[in-house]
Amino acid sequence: MPTLIPRRTVPELNVSLVDGDEWRLKDRAPAHFTMVVFYRGLHCPICAQYLRQLDGMMEAFAARGVEPIAISTDTAERAAESKKKWGLATLPIGCELSLESARAWGLFISAGRGRTSAGIEEPDYFNEPGLFLIRPDATLYASMVSSMPFARPHFDDVLKALEFIIEKDYPARGEIA
């Protein structure tokens, strides 16, 4: 599994959105960052809570020049169900991330184990969570990757960090391979 290095170009990232459009990282032009939030999928109740919180903070991120997107390996049908069931109004939802692409981003992959506590069947394979801040030139600024659904970065903390990063022009760290 590769480890992405800050200040270096990230892998290509192209996904379908649940509204039918295509989303390509290389086409993004945020003022400061694209924030890619990889989530586990419809079966994950923690993802539901996490993405609801992000959906409610979209204006705050936009005000800081940050464009969030949430992406999973879920099919278009499961991702659309997540968007509807979780009440996600403004957060773009990407779907059908390939396992190869998930691996290229350094995400952990898990095998399905049946029904979750939410009563939803896990897919055969799916990515575990990760959060990436990517500069407009497609270089990595920061990454937070987990092998479990628990203990993800809090979006309030991410917003506070972004304020500091942008105000002080704080450099990406961890750049030594």
Stockholm file with secondary structure:
# STOCKHOLM 1.0

chainA/1-177         MPTLIPRRTVPELNVSLVDGDEWRLKDRAPAHFTMVVFYRGLHCPICAQYLRQLDGMMEAFAARGVEPIAISTDTAERAAESKKKWGLATLPIGCELSLESARAWGLFISAGRGRTSAGIEEPDYFNEPGLFLIRPDATLYASMVSSMPFARPHFDDVLKALEFIIEKDYPARGEIA
#=GR chainA/1-177 SS CCCCCTTSBCCCCEEEETTSCEEEGGGCCCSSEEEEEECCCTTCHHHHHHHHHHHTTHHHHHHTTEEEEEECSCCHHHHHHHHHHTTCSSSCEEECCCHHHHHHTTCCEEECCSBCTTSCBCCSEEECCEEEEECTTSBEEEEEECSSSSSCCCHHHHHHHHHHHHHHTCCCCCCCC
#=GC SS_cons         CCCCCTTSBCCCCEEEETTSCEEEGGGCCCSSEEEEEECCCTTCHHHHHHHHHHHTTHHHHHHTTEEEEEECSCCHHHHHHHHHHTTCSSSCEEECCCHHHHHHTTCCEEECCSBCTTSCBCCSEEECCEEEEECTTSBEEEEEECSSSSSCCCHHHHHHHHHHHHHHTCCCCCCCC
//
